[in-house]
Amino acid sequence: MMMWSHKLRGFRKGFTPEGEYNHRLNPLDADLGSEILGSHDYDIKKPLVSAAETDYQMVDVYEVLDPKQRRLSDYYKSLEDDGSYESLHPEFFAPDHILLLDGIVQSTRYGDAPYHESIVHPAMIAHPNPKRVAVIGGGEGATVREILKHSTLEKVVMIEIDEGVVNLSTKYLPEWQDCSSIAHHDGCAEWCFDDERADLRVEDALAYFNDNFGSVAEVDLQDQFDVLIMDCLDPNDDHPFAKVLYTDDGYVTSLYDALTEDGILVAQVGEAVNSRSPSDENGSFENRSTMIKMLDAIGFKR
């Protein structure tokens, strides 16, 4: 309660240049405040990274154990060397690790596999021979990890503007970049970005694709990608960069030109609708609706 009173009640100035309070600019009014700091139900709640400032955003990493998901006694038992099921499989009973960017949950230990496997493997399997892959965003490294599991791969280029997120993830979320189980080629490495097939580029993805595949670029067919994965902001995120990522005509066209003739684009486009959701055009997913129309107009096939 003291955290809430101090952070959210009487000290709100400074989140906008004009001094007017805007809750969207306060990370403590987002998931960080409501799901982490504001929750008193966790058996474990430990900050691994607290309000670390990169050049672009604020990063938090929390270790939490929710009693509704896992029992504290099972976790303690998993730390013992007694031959019990828990001690033999500690990965099933460990606390969750949660990565937040500007207060918004981006990735979790127990959501890692469901999200990153589904955003990578369907496209990699659907393509007849994926050799070159690009990732837009993907700062924690788990998307690259899943791509590197494919033996046909020759090169994966990850374009991430925020090197700070990559470095913090390496230190505090090592499982996301752990490629020690991959051993099907000579250039593999324990850490994913040390794999000879991985090419991490710390730069603006919009500039990268516009410069290399835009309308005035001389496109080298050998530089095109078989699979292109957008693992970045949700289209409904209240961030100017999100709008550009999903609605800029020149940028979206450059994605089309960056793909080979049978190339595949994978876009992370936010939550699925339900029967009570408004149409995308009239709700918070207007950017998603705009992008889908643009993809159809440019020539993408669904």
C-alpha positions in Angstrom: 0.0 0.0 0.0 2.9 2.4 0.7 4.3 1.7 -2.7 0.9 2.5 -4.3 0.4 5.7 -2.2 3.9 7.1 -3.0 4.2 6.1 -6.7 0.6 6.5 -8.0 -1.2 8.9 -5.7 0.5 12.1 -5.0 3.7 12.1 -7.1 2.4 11.9 -10.7 4.0 15.0 -12.2 6.8 14.6 -14.7 5.3 11.9 -17.0 4.6 14.5 -19.7 6.5 17.6 -20.8 3.5 19.8 -19.9 3.2 18.4 -16.4 -0.3 17.0 -17.1 -0.7 13.5 -15.9 -1.1 10.8 -18.5 -1.4 7.3 -17.1 -0.3 5.7 -20.4 3.2 7.3 -19.8 3.5 5.9 -16.3 4.9 2.3 -16.2 3.4 1.9 -12.7 -0.1 2.4 -14.0 0.5 -0.4 -16.5 1.2 -4.2 -15.8 4.0 -3.4 -13.5 1.7 -1.6 -11.1 -1.4 -3.7 -11.4 0.0 -7.2 -11.8 3.4 -7.0 -10.0 3.7 -4.2 -7.4 0.0 -4.0 -6.7 -0.5 -7.8 -6.1 -0.1 -9.1 -2.6 -0.8 -12.7 -3.4 2.7 -13.9 -4.5 4.7 -16.2 -2.3 7.8 -14.8 -3.9 8.2 -11.4 -5.5 11.8 -10.4 -6.1 13.1 -7.6 -8.5 16.0 -8.9 -10.5 16.1 -5.6 -12.5 14.3 -2.6 -11.2 13.6 0.5 -13.4 16.8 0.1 -15.5 16.9 2.8 -18.2 18.1 2.0 -21.6 18.4 4.5 -24.4 14.8 3.8 -25.4 12.8 2.4 -22.5 12.6 1.3 -18.9 13.3 -2.4 -18.2 12.1 -4.4 -15.2 12.6 -8.1 -14.5 10.8 -9.8 -11.6 10.9 -13.2 -10.1 7.5 -14.3 -8.8 5.8 -17.4 -7.5 2.0 -17.3 -7.8 0.4 -19.8 -5.3 -2.5 -20.2 -7.8 0.0 -21.7 -10.3 2.7 -23.4 -8.2 3.2 -24.3 -4.5 6.0 -22.8 -2.5 6.6 -26.2 -0.8 7.1 -27.8 -4.2 9.7 -25.2 -5.2 11.6 -25.7 -1.9 11.5 -29.5 -2.5 12.9 -29.0 -6.0 16.0 -27.4 -4.5 16.8 -30.5 -2.5 18.9 -33.4 -3.7 16.6 -36.2 -2.5 15.7 -38.0 -5.7 12.1 -36.7 -5.6 10.2 -35.9 -8.7 10.5 -32.2 -7.8 14.3 -32.3 -7.4 14.7 -34.3 -10.6 12.6 -31.7 -12.6 13.2 -28.4 -10.9 12.2 -26.5 -14.1 8.6 -27.3 -13.5 8.5 -25.8 -10.0 10.8 -22.7 -10.3 9.3 -19.2 -9.9 8.3 -17.3 -13.0 10.5 -14.7 -14.5 8.7 -11.7 -16.0 10.2 -9.2 -18.4 8.5 -5.8 -18.6 9.3 -2.9 -20.9 7.9 0.5 -19.9 5.8 -1.4 -17.4 4.2 -3.7 -20.0 4.7 -7.5 -19.7 6.7 -8.7 -22.8 7.8 -12.2 -21.9 7.6 -14.8 -19.1 9.5 -18.0 -18.3 6.4 -20.1 -18.5 5.1 -18.3 -21.6 8.4 -18.5 -23.4 7.9 -21.8 -25.2 4.2 -21.3 -26.2 4.9 -17.9 -27.7 8.3 -18.2 -29.3 7.7 -21.7 -30.7 4.4 -20.7 -32.3 5.8 -17.5 -33.8 8.7 -19.4 -35.4 8.1 -23.0 -36.2 4.9 -23.0 -38.3 6.5 -20.6 -40.8 9.8 -22.5 -40.8 8.1 -25.8 -41.4 5.7 -24.4 -44.0 8.6 -23.0 -46.1 10.2 -25.7 -48.3 13.8 -24.7 -47.5 14.2 -21.7 -45.2 17.9 -20.6 -45.4 17.7 -16.8 -44.6 15.5 -15.4 -41.8 15.0 -11.9 -40.4 13.6 -11.0 -37.0 12.3 -7.5 -36.3 12.7 -6.8 -32.6 13.1 -10.0 -30.5 15.4 -8.3 -27.9 15.4 -11.1 -25.4 16.8 -13.6 -28.0 14.3 -16.4 -27.7 12.9 -16.0 -31.2 16.5 -16.4 -32.6 17.0 -19.4 -30.4 14.0 -21.2 -31.9 15.1 -20.3 -35.5 18.6 -21.7 -34.9 17.1 -25.1 -34.2 16.4 -25.6 -37.9 19.2 -27.4 -39.8 18.4 -25.7 -43.2 19.2 -22.3 -41.7 22.2 -20.4 -43.1 21.7 -17.0 -41.6 19.3 -15.3 -39.2 19.5 -11.5 -39.0 17.9 -9.9 -35.9 17.3 -6.1 -36.1 16.8 -4.8 -32.6 17.1 -1.1 -31.9 17.7 -1.4 -28.1 21.0 -3.2 -27.3 20.2 -2.6 -23.6 17.4 -5.1 -23.6 19.6 -7.7 -25.3 22.3 -7.2 -22.7 20.0 -7.2 -19.7 18.3 -10.4 -21.0 21.7 -12.1 -21.4 22.4 -11.4 -17.7 19.0 -11.9 -16.1 17.1 -14.1 -18.5 19.8 -16.5 -19.7 17.3 -19.3 -20.6 16.0 -17.1 -23.4 19.4 -17.1 -25.2 20.5 -20.6 -24.2 21.4 -22.6 -27.4 23.5 -25.3 -25.6 21.0 -28.0 -26.7 21.6 -27.2 -30.4 24.4 -29.4 -31.9 23.5 -30.2 -35.5 26.2 -28.0 -37.1 29.8 -27.1 -36.5 29.2 -23.4 -35.9 26.8 -23.8 -33.0 27.5 -22.1 -29.6 26.3 -22.2 -26.0 24.9 -18.7 -26.4 22.6 -18.0 -29.4 24.2 -14.8 -30.5 27.6 -16.6 -30.6 26.3 -19.0 -33.2 28.0 -18.3 -36.5 24.6 -18.2 -38.3 23.3 -15.4 -36.0 23.8 -11.8 -37.0 22.6 -9.2 -34.4 22.2 -5.7 -35.8 21.6 -2.9 -33.3 19.7 -0.5 -35.5 16.3 0.9 -36.5 14.4 -1.8 -38.4 12.4 0.8 -40.4 15.7 2.3 -41.6 17.2 -1.1 -42.3 14.4 -2.3 -44.5 13.8 1.1 -46.2 17.5 1.4 -47.0 18.0 -2.1 -48.2 14.6 -3.0 -49.8 12.8 0.3 -50.2 11.6 1.9 -53.4 14.9 3.5 -54.2 17.1 0.6 -53.0 18.9 -1.7 -55.4 17.8 -5.0 -54.1 20.2 -7.9 -54.3 18.2 -11.1 -54.6 20.8 -12.9 -52.4 20.0 -10.6 -49.5 16.3 -11.4 -49.5 14.8 -13.5 -46.8 12.8 -16.8 -46.9 11.0 -16.0 -43.6 10.5 -12.6 -41.9 9.2 -12.5 -38.3 7.9 -9.3 -36.6 8.5 -9.9 -32.9 8.1 -6.3 -31.7 5.4 -4.0 -30.3 1.7 -5.0 -30.4 -0.3 -3.0 -32.9 -2.5 -1.6 -30.1 0.4 -0.4 -28.0 0.1 3.3 -27.2 3.5 4.2 -28.8 4.2 6.2 -31.9 6.7 3.6 -33.2 3.9 1.0 -33.1 1.8 3.0 -35.5 4.6 3.3 -37.9 5.5 -0.4 -37.7 2.0 -1.4 -38.8 0.7 1.5 -41.0 3.7 3.0 -42.8 3.2 2.2 -46.5 6.8 2.5 -47.5 8.0 0.3 -44.7 5.4 -2.4 -45.2 6.1 -2.5 -48.9 9.8 -2.9 -48.1 8.9 -6.0 -46.1 7.3 -7.5 -49.2 10.3 -6.7 -51.3 12.7 -8.2 -48.7 11.1 -11.6 -49.2 11.9 -14.2 -51.7 9.2 -15.3 -54.2 7.9 -17.9 -51.8 8.8 -16.0 -48.7 6.7 -15.9 -45.5 5.9 -13.0 -43.3 4.9 -13.6 -39.7 3.4 -10.7 -37.8 2.6 -10.6 -34.1 -0.7 -8.7 -34.2 -2.0 -8.7 -30.6 -4.9 -10.4 -28.9 -7.5 -12.4 -30.8 -11.0 -11.0 -31.0 -14.0 -12.5 -29.3 -17.8 -12.1 -29.8 -17.9 -8.9 -27.7 -14.9 -7.2 -29.4 -15.6 -4.2 -31.6 -14.3 -4.2 -35.1 -10.6 -3.5 -35.4 -11.4 -0.3 -37.4 -13.4 1.1 -34.4 -11.4 -0.3 -31.5 -7.9 -0.3 -30.2 -6.6 -2.5 -33.0 -7.1 0.1 -35.8 -3.4 -0.3 -36.7 -3.8 -4.1 -37.2 -6.8 -3.5 -39.5 -4.8 -1.0 -41.5 -1.8 -3.3 -41.9 -3.9 -6.3 -43.0 -5.5 -4.1 -45.8 -2.1 -2.9 -46.8 -0.7 -6.5 -47.0 -3.6 -7.5 -49.2 -3.1 -4.5 -51.5 0.7 -5.0 -51.8 0.3 -8.6 -52.9 0.6 -10.8 -49.8 -1.5 -14.0 -49.9 -3.2 -15.4 -46.8 
